[in-house]
Amino acid sequence: MKEIIQLPDEEAGTLGISFLGEGVKGLKGAVFEAATESEFVDVSQGRQHLGFAWTAPDGITIIKTYTFSPETYEIGLEIKVRNLSHRTIDDNLTISLRNGFDEVKRSRYVFSGPAALIDGELEEIKADKIAKQDKYTGRIGWVACVDQYFVSAIIPKEAREAGMKLAIPEKVLETTYIDPSGAVAPGTERSYQYAVYFGPKSLETLDSAGTGLAKILDFGFFDIIAKPLLHAMNFIHKFIPNYGIVIIIITIMVKILFWPLSNKSYQSMSQMKKLQPKMAELRAKYKHDKKVMNQELMNLYKLYKINPLGGCLPMVLQIPVFFAFYKMLYQAIELRHAPFFLWINDLAAPDRLFSFGFTVPLMSPPYGIPVLTLIMGASMFFQQKMSPPPGDPTQAKMMMFMPIFFTFIFINFPSGLVLYWLVNNILSMVQQKYVTKKTA
């Protein structure tokens, strides 16, 4: 059975209905009467319905019926407009999601905000674009508000030519679906069928919802690599119920996959390291004539049959996989509140040992000792020591600060990401040590 998750107050959302041109007066502030006296709806034994009704002074009745099921986060929604007045309701029904929204608090690494499936394509609208364009039209499959881990969405029964309207009044994001159905004549009733989704941004759950809602879990350019990695992570977790260990296993698998490429890279680096004394002599000899110095260096590479880019190209080919893994782990709700060991009890949160009673500059709360991040920074330092230094002294000095720079970057990243990077660094050092010893 699915569990309804209570979000923090500032993230909680509401669902409201209205008419685009206020065709039914008083609806926006209406108080609907429930069709039951019970304060709870228990769906553990099966599907349950919950109805609400409101009647306007002129005789127009709005009936909302929610259908809850134990096996899904989707909630069925039927809206009936019963026009017992003497006038035509010549207006479009609208359904709005209202979510707390503070652009300052949004993650810089994951999209948060309104999204929609328009003409079969995912449309994500950044907050600063809403002021320029607040209306979108097309064949709309769903409209939604999304953050790092959760989705709230309105899904019409079928995709039709419809509209979406956006607004952010007082840090509240309003994502409105404009139903294209026509007027409701006097003495008639119209039924509008929808589903609303309030749940996790989980690939498995979104897939089961259908209607293309899974497209909302988007990893951008790396999507084609990140989603198979996510499937693999969830599959392994069925047998090993610790996501920290699963991350280590997948990191090892990826490392094995790229082992031959990495070997070539480290072999080239090892050869370059052997040539460092000769290269230093040439730089000292021709330091006042860079053109001749570069020509002599190229002759040295040819003599020893070394490609100066040989250590870089294999690594470049691995970058898309590393970034895909990075983006997947940053958005994976599976890691939310998932423990690893000892002090790491949430792989989606920064690792902190102890708790300080004061704020720390550049560190997001909670404030404590980022042990795993510091170990990761140390691994980068030792990995750098194993690699041949750049020929340019200025570049060499800059490279010395890279471990410190990365440590500060990772200090607020989820511990699951830090764990991946640390394990990858350790495996890289082991492989580099093995290749260096073999080619010595």
FENLINRA-V787627 format. One record per pair of residues at least 12 apart in sequence whose C-alpha atoms are under 8 Angstrom apart, sorted by sequence separation. I is the first residue (numbers start at 1). GAP is how many residues later the second one is. If there is no record, write none. Layout:
# FENLINRA-V787627
<<I & GAP> <I & GAP>>
This chain:
# FENLINRA-V787627
<<51 & 12> <52 & 12> <65 & 12> <66 & 12> <101 & 12> <113 & 12> <114 & 12> <142 & 12> <143 & 12> <164 & 12> <165 & 12> <335 & 12> <336 & 12> <337 & 12> <355 & 12> <356 & 12> <51 & 13> <52 & 13> <64 & 13> <65 & 13> <111 & 13> <113 & 13> <142 & 13> <164 & 13> <165 & 13> <233 & 13> <335 & 13> <336 & 13> <355 & 13> <36 & 14> <51 & 14> <64 & 14> <65 & 14> <112 & 14> <113 & 14> <141 & 14> <142 & 14> <163 & 14> <164 & 14> <203 & 14> <233 & 14> <282 & 14> <352 & 14> <354 & 14> <355 & 14> <35 & 15> <36 & 15> <50 & 15> <51 & 15> <63 & 15> <64 & 15> <111 & 15> <141 & 15> <162 & 15> <163 & 15> <201 & 15> <202 & 15> <282 & 15> <333 & 15> <352 & 15> <353 & 15> <354 & 15> <34 & 16> <35 & 16> <49 & 16> <50 & 16> <63 & 16> <64 & 16> <162 & 16> <163 & 16> <201 & 16> <352 & 16> <353 & 16> <34 & 17> <35 & 17> <49 & 17> <50 & 17> <62 & 17> <63 & 17> <141 & 17> <142 & 17> <162 & 17> <163 & 17> <233 & 17> <352 & 17> <353 & 17> <34 & 18> <35 & 18> <49 & 18> <62 & 18> <63 & 18> <141 & 18> <162 & 18> <232 & 18> <279 & 18> <330 & 18> <351 & 18> <352 & 18> <353 & 18> <33 & 19> <34 & 19> <48 & 19> <49 & 19> <61 & 19> <62 & 19> <118 & 19> <119 & 19> <120 & 19> <140 & 19> <141 & 19> <161 & 19> <351 & 19> <352 & 19> <381 & 19> <32 & 20> <33 & 20> <47 & 20> <48 & 20> <61 & 20> <62 & 20> <118 & 20> <119 & 20> <120 & 20> <139 & 20> <140 & 20> <160 & 20> <350 & 20> <351 & 20> <32 & 21> <33 & 21> <47 & 21> <48 & 21> <60 & 21> <61 & 21> <118 & 21> <119 & 21> <120 & 21> <139 & 21> <140 & 21> <143 & 21> <351 & 21> <32 & 22> <47 & 22> <60 & 22> <61 & 22> <118 & 22> <119 & 22> <138 & 22> <139 & 22> <140 & 22> <351 & 22> <381 & 22> <31 & 23> <46 & 23> <47 & 23> <60 & 23> <61 & 23> <117 & 23> <118 & 23> <138 & 23> <139 & 23> <140 & 23> <154 & 23> <380 & 23> <30 & 24> <46 & 24> <59 & 24> <60 & 24> <103 & 24> <116 & 24> <117 & 24> <118 & 24> <137 & 24> <138 & 24> <43 & 25> <45 & 25> <59 & 25> <60 & 25> <116 & 25> <117 & 25> <137 & 25> <138 & 25> <378 & 25> <43 & 26> <44 & 26> <58 & 26> <59 & 26> <116 & 26> <117 & 26> <137 & 26> <377 & 26> <43 & 27> <58 & 27> <116 & 27> <136 & 27> <137 & 27> <377 & 27> <115 & 28> <116 & 28> <135 & 28> <136 & 28> <27 & 29> <114 & 29> <115 & 29> <135 & 29> <136 & 29> <377 & 29> <26 & 30> <114 & 30> <115 & 30> <135 & 30> <145 & 30> <377 & 30> <25 & 31> <114 & 31> <115 & 31> <134 & 31> <135 & 31> <144 & 31> <376 & 31> <24 & 32> <113 & 32> <114 & 32> <134 & 32> <143 & 32> <112 & 33> <113 & 33> <134 & 33> <143 & 33> <374 & 33> <112 & 34> <113 & 34> <143 & 34> <272 & 34> <373 & 34> <111 & 35> <112 & 35> <271 & 35> <24 & 36> <111 & 36> <112 & 36> <130 & 36> <157 & 36> <272 & 36> <110 & 37> <111 & 37> <130 & 37> <156 & 37> <157 & 37> <373 & 37> <110 & 38> <156 & 38> <157 & 38> <268 & 38> <373 & 38> <155 & 39> <156 & 39> <268 & 39> <154 & 40> <155 & 40> <268 & 40> <107 & 41> <154 & 41> <155 & 41> <269 & 41> <370 & 41> <154 & 42> <155 & 42> <268 & 42> <269 & 42> <373 & 42> <376 & 42> <383 & 42> <1 & 43> <153 & 43> <154 & 43> <268 & 43> <372 & 43> <376 & 43> <379 & 43> <386 & 43> <152 & 44> <153 & 44> <267 & 44> <152 & 45> <153 & 45> <265 & 45> <266 & 45> <373 & 45> <376 & 45> <380 & 45> <383 & 45> <99 & 46> <151 & 46> <152 & 46> <264 & 46> <265 & 46> <362 & 46> <372 & 46> <376 & 46> <379 & 46> <383 & 46> <386 & 46> <97 & 47> <151 & 47> <152 & 47> <264 & 47> <265 & 47> <372 & 47> <375 & 47> <379 & 47> <97 & 48> <150 & 48> <151 & 48> <265 & 48> <363 & 48> <364 & 48> <150 & 49> <151 & 49> <265 & 49> <363 & 49> <376 & 49> <150 & 50> <151 & 50> <264 & 50> <265 & 50> <149 & 51> <150 & 51> <114 & 52> <149 & 52> <262 & 52> <148 & 53> <149 & 53> <261 & 53> <262 & 53> <261 & 54> <97 & 55> <97 & 56> <155 & 56> <97 & 57> <95 & 59> <114 & 59> <113 & 60> <258 & 60> <114 & 61> <350 & 61> <350 & 62> <350 & 63> <351 & 63> <349 & 64> <350 & 64> <351 & 64> <24 & 65> <349 & 65> <350 & 65> <23 & 66> <348 & 66> <349 & 66> <23 & 67> <101 & 67> <347 & 67> <348 & 67> <349 & 67> <2 & 68> <23 & 68> <347 & 68> <348 & 68> <1 & 69> <2 & 69> <4 & 69> <22 & 69> <102 & 69> <142 & 69> <346 & 69> <347 & 69> <1 & 70> <2 & 70> <3 & 70> <21 & 70> <101 & 70> <102 & 70> <141 & 70> <1 & 71> <2 & 71> <20 & 71> <21 & 71> <100 & 71> <101 & 71> <141 & 71> <142 & 71> <344 & 71> <19 & 72> <20 & 72> <100 & 72> <101 & 72> <19 & 73> <20 & 73> <99 & 73> <100 & 73> <19 & 74> <20 & 74> <98 & 74> <99 & 74> <18 & 75> <19 & 75> <98 & 75> <99 & 75> <17 & 76> <18 & 76> <97 & 76> <98 & 76> <17 & 77> <18 & 77> <97 & 77> <98 & 77> <17 & 78> <96 & 78> <97 & 78> <16 & 79> <17 & 79> <96 & 79> <97 & 79> <15 & 80> <16 & 80> <96 & 80> <15 & 81> <16 & 81> <95 & 81> <96 & 81> <335 & 81> <15 & 82> <16 & 82> <94 & 82> <95 & 82> <14 & 83> <15 & 83> <94 & 83> <95 & 83> <13 & 84> <14 & 84> <94 & 84> <95 & 84> <330 & 84> <13 & 85> <14 & 85> <93 & 85> <94 & 85> <13 & 86> <92 & 86> <93 & 86> <12 & 87> <13 & 87> <92 & 87> <93 & 87> <329 & 87> <330 & 87> <11 & 88> <12 & 88> <92 & 88> <93 & 88> <329 & 88> <10 & 89> <11 & 89> <92 & 89> <10 & 90> <11 & 90> <92 & 90> <10 & 91> <91 & 91> <92 & 91> <326 & 91> <90 & 92> <91 & 92> <243 & 92> <90 & 93> <122 & 93> <89 & 94> <90 & 94> <122 & 94> <88 & 95> <89 & 95> <117 & 95> <226 & 95> <243 & 95> <244 & 95> <245 & 95> <88 & 96> <89 & 96> <225 & 96> <229 & 96> <242 & 96> <243 & 96> <244 & 96> <88 & 97> <89 & 97> <242 & 97> <243 & 97> <87 & 98> <88 & 98> <222 & 98> <226 & 98> <230 & 98> <242 & 98> <87 & 99> <222 & 99> <225 & 99> <226 & 99> <229 & 99> <86 & 100> <225 & 100> <83 & 101> <85 & 101> <86 & 101> <115 & 101> <222 & 101> <223 & 101> <226 & 101> <227 & 101> <83 & 102> <84 & 102> <85 & 102> <222 & 102> <226 & 102> <230 & 102> <81 & 103> <83 & 103> <84 & 103> <244 & 103> <83 & 104> <84 & 104> <243 & 104> <82 & 105> <83 & 105> <219 & 105> <222 & 105> <82 & 106> <83 & 106> <82 & 107> <81 & 108> <82 & 108> <219 & 108> <80 & 109> <81 & 109> <219 & 109> <80 & 110> <81 & 110> <80 & 111> <280 & 111> <79 & 112> <80 & 112> <276 & 112> <78 & 113> <79 & 113> <78 & 114> <79 & 114> <273 & 114> <78 & 115> <273 & 115> <77 & 116> <78 & 116> <272 & 116> <76 & 117> <77 & 117> <270 & 117> <76 & 118> <77 & 118> <269 & 118> <270 & 118> <76 & 119> <77 & 119> <269 & 119> <75 & 120> <76 & 120> <74 & 121> <75 & 121> <74 & 122> <75 & 122> <74 & 123> <73 & 124> <74 & 124> <73 & 125> <73 & 126> <202 & 130> <201 & 131> <202 & 131> <201 & 132> <202 & 132> <72 & 133> <200 & 133> <74 & 135> <72 & 137> <13 & 139> <20 & 158> <270 & 165> <266 & 166> <270 & 166> <263 & 168> <267 & 168> <247 & 169> <251 & 169> <255 & 169> <263 & 169> <266 & 169> <267 & 169> <270 & 169> <266 & 170> <248 & 171> <244 & 172> <247 & 172> <248 & 172> <251 & 172> <252 & 172> <255 & 172> <263 & 172> <267 & 172> <247 & 173> <251 & 173> <244 & 175> <248 & 175> <252 & 175> <149 & 182> <148 & 183> <149 & 183> <149 & 184> <5 & 194> <4 & 195> <110 & 220> <110 & 221>>
